[in-house]
Amino acid sequence: MAALKYAGMDDTDSEDELPPGWEERSTKDGWVYYANHDEMKTQWEHPKTGKKKRCAGDLPYGWEQETDAKGQIFYVDHINKRTTYFDPRQAFTVEDVVVKPKRYDGNTAALEILQGRDLSDKVVLITGGNSGIGFETAKSFALHGAHVILACRNLSRASKAVSLIQQEWHKARVEAMMCDLASLSSVREFAESFKAKKVPLHILVCNAAVCTQPWCLTEDGLESTFQICHLGHFLLVQCLQDVLRRSAPARVVVVSSESHRFTDLVDPCGKVDLALLSPSQKDYWSMLAYNRAKLCNILFSNELHRRLSPHGVTSNAVHPGNMMYTSIHRSWWLMTFLFTLARPFTKSMQQGAATTVYCAVAPELEGIGGMYFNNCFRCLPSPQAQDQISAASLWELSERLVSERPAGVQAL
Ligand SMILES: NC(=O)c1ccc[n+]([C@@H]2O[C@H](COP(=O)([O-])OP(=O)(O)OC[C@H]3O[C@@H](n4cnc5c(N)ncnc54)[C@H](OP(=O)(O)O)[C@@H]3O)[C@@H](O)[C@H]2O)c1
């Protein structure tokens, strides 16, 4: 007998067999509990295995649950005209296993996060989805059935991206639309065309960016890195916020960067300074402009979350990874050289898209926002990026900038 016991084969037919004096019962909503008649006590755990169980499925056809005068539940089998205190669902119980959210890290690929997920009821909009991390993000969503819209400044590059995705899966629902974030009127036109489609918007990924490009002003009279990375996205969300609210629960993911840590946006008086965000040519340093724009991304995401989360729209900012070989380096030969050196050691595009995809779909992030994620993990951004006053101040400044440049009016 002892040998059987050590082999895990005790002298009972089943490990579930109850010791004498115990009875298995279930609550009205199907949870199994155990009553000890000798000690007059009840407990949720099986007295031998320590496991918790619940009934799987509904009562068999023709059965009904009722309560007697003492408040005890009994079951009526109307077809066979009999009653019993034994819950027939107890024949089919399942263990109460707490499903812990899966842990991802810097090696996780976007498609791994989406494994087994059906996104066919979701509409996803991605700015700059024609190349790099944005393309990989768009492809991942489209391969899982989502209706994906690429908002791009160049329609021929965007159409090429659409056909690349459709080559992978001919049923992918992906389309390209024109949206130049360097032009406030283009963003407004895009938003109108999007609304004319009369589709919801469940996931908005603010991904597009430029980095280290030479100083130049947009048609709206603002420094282009600032306008493309931040202000264009700000206006896009302003224009589409009613669609997002109607589509709630909806999520916004703003793609930022760790480089936000190396700068600040406020003047010596502590106010967000437009001269720092959109500097003149003589005060311009391209890397600094990018870092500031990436800091804007986090502050914008935080404030957006604060304002829209009561309406079911959450927002998080992400860092996709370091020095991934996309086209982001193309404006400056030195960046191209550094990105080439780093290339063997950096994340793949799929890994670069993972944190964005995680923030867009993870069930454990439902209703959660105003955070910063790296490697699919919540982490703290710089103190500047956590400053709520700067976030509110940037929002007000951005509101003023877009309202000073209303539709149809071009700045000098
Ligand atoms: N690569 C990295 O190591 C790295 C690191 C940290 C953060 N990030 C962030 O990741 C995001 C994606 O960058 P990426 O590395 O994938 O670079 P990328 O391949 O250069 O992608 C940037 C995308 O933005 C688009 N874009 C540029 N200007 C635009 C405009 N005016 N209007 C609309 N779209 C515009 C580009 O379109 P075109 O193809 O037409 O130029 C391109 O599709 C960016 O937010 C970037 O800051 C990247």
The ligand as an SDF file (V2000), in Angstrom:
LIG
                    3D

 48 52  0  0  0  0  0  0  0  0999 V2000
   14.0420   53.0230  -34.6290 N   0  0  0  0  0  0  0  0  0  0  0  0
   14.3320   53.1810  -33.3580 C   0  0  0  0  0  0  0  0  0  0  0  0
   15.3690   52.7080  -32.8650 O   0  0  0  0  0  0  0  0  0  0  0  0
   13.4260   53.9420  -32.4610 C   0  0  0  0  0  0  0  0  0  0  0  0
   13.8180   54.1340  -31.1290 C   0  0  0  0  0  0  0  0  0  0  0  0
   12.9930   54.8220  -30.2810 C   0  0  0  0  0  0  0  0  0  0  0  0
   11.7810   55.3010  -30.7390 C   0  0  0  0  0  0  0  0  0  0  0  0
   11.4100   55.1120  -32.0290 N   0  0  0  0  0  0  0  0  0  0  0  0
   10.1110   55.6500  -32.4670 C   0  0  0  0  0  0  0  0  0  0  0  0
    9.4140   54.6770  -33.2180 O   0  0  0  0  0  0  0  0  0  0  0  0
    8.5060   55.3060  -34.1140 C   0  0  0  0  0  0  0  0  0  0  0  0
    8.6110   54.6780  -35.4830 C   0  0  0  0  0  0  0  0  0  0  0  0
    9.8800   54.9910  -36.0030 O   0  0  0  0  0  0  0  0  0  0  0  0
   10.6870   54.0060  -36.9500 P   0  0  0  0  0  0  0  0  0  0  0  0
   11.9530   53.7100  -36.2550 O   0  0  0  0  0  0  0  0  0  0  0  0
    9.8410   52.9060  -37.4000 O   0  0  0  0  0  0  0  0  0  0  0  0
   11.0500   54.9990  -38.1420 O   0  0  0  0  0  0  0  0  0  0  0  0
   10.6110   55.0580  -39.6700 P   0  0  0  0  0  0  0  0  0  0  0  0
   10.7900   53.7440  -40.3310 O   0  0  0  0  0  0  0  0  0  0  0  0
   11.3380   56.2270  -40.2450 O   0  0  0  0  0  0  0  0  0  0  0  0
    9.0650   55.3650  -39.5770 O   0  0  0  0  0  0  0  0  0  0  0  0
    8.5910   56.6480  -39.3810 C   0  0  0  0  0  0  0  0  0  0  0  0
    7.2840   56.7770  -40.1090 C   0  0  0  0  0  0  0  0  0  0  0  0
    6.7940   58.1010  -39.9040 O   0  0  0  0  0  0  0  0  0  0  0  0
    6.3490   58.5850  -41.1580 C   0  0  0  0  0  0  0  0  0  0  0  0
    6.3330   60.0470  -41.2290 N   0  0  0  0  0  0  0  0  0  0  0  0
    7.3970   60.8920  -41.2120 C   0  0  0  0  0  0  0  0  0  0  0  0
    6.9630   62.1340  -41.4010 N   0  0  0  0  0  0  0  0  0  0  0  0
    5.6270   62.0760  -41.5440 C   0  0  0  0  0  0  0  0  0  0  0  0
    4.6320   63.0440  -41.7970 C   0  0  0  0  0  0  0  0  0  0  0  0
    4.9330   64.3250  -41.9750 N   0  0  0  0  0  0  0  0  0  0  0  0
    3.3530   62.6470  -41.8710 N   0  0  0  0  0  0  0  0  0  0  0  0
    3.0230   61.3430  -41.7370 C   0  0  0  0  0  0  0  0  0  0  0  0
    3.9350   60.3760  -41.5330 N   0  0  0  0  0  0  0  0  0  0  0  0
    5.2200   60.7540  -41.4380 C   0  0  0  0  0  0  0  0  0  0  0  0
    7.3240   57.9960  -42.1460 C   0  0  0  0  0  0  0  0  0  0  0  0
    6.7930   58.0960  -43.4550 O   0  0  0  0  0  0  0  0  0  0  0  0
    7.7640   58.0560  -44.7650 P   0  0  0  0  0  0  0  0  0  0  0  0
    8.1000   56.6390  -44.9780 O   0  0  0  0  0  0  0  0  0  0  0  0
    6.8870   58.6380  -45.8130 O   0  0  0  0  0  0  0  0  0  0  0  0
    8.9330   58.8970  -44.4460 O   0  0  0  0  0  0  0  0  0  0  0  0
    7.4240   56.6030  -41.6240 C   0  0  0  0  0  0  0  0  0  0  0  0
    6.3600   55.8300  -42.1010 O   0  0  0  0  0  0  0  0  0  0  0  0
    8.8280   56.7930  -34.0580 C   0  0  0  0  0  0  0  0  0  0  0  0
    7.9010   57.4470  -33.2220 O   0  0  0  0  0  0  0  0  0  0  0  0
   10.2040   56.8350  -33.4200 C   0  0  0  0  0  0  0  0  0  0  0  0
   10.4340   58.0400  -32.7110 O   0  0  0  0  0  0  0  0  0  0  0  0
   12.2010   54.4560  -32.9150 C   0  0  0  0  0  0  0  0  0  0  0  0
  1  2  1  0
  2  3  2  0
  2  4  1  0
  4  5  1  0
  4 48  2  0
  5  6  2  0
  6  7  1  0
  7  8  2  0
  8  9  1  0
  8 48  1  0
  9 10  1  0
  9 46  1  0
 10 11  1  0
 11 12  1  0
 11 44  1  0
 12 13  1  0
 13 14  1  0
 14 15  2  0
 14 16  1  0
 14 17  1  0
 17 18  1  0
 18 19  2  0
 18 20  1  0
 18 21  1  0
 21 22  1  0
 22 23  1  0
 23 24  1  0
 23 42  1  0
 24 25  1  0
 25 26  1  0
 25 36  1  0
 26 27  1  0
 26 35  1  0
 27 28  2  0
 28 29  1  0
 29 30  1  0
 29 35  2  0
 30 31  1  0
 30 32  2  0
 32 33  1  0
 33 34  2  0
 34 35  1  0
 36 37  1  0
 36 42  1  0
 37 38  1  0
 38 39  2  0
 38 40  1  0
 38 41  1  0
 42 43  1  0
 44 45  1  0
 44 46  1  0
 46 47  1  0
M  CHG  2   8   1  16  -1
M  END
$$$$
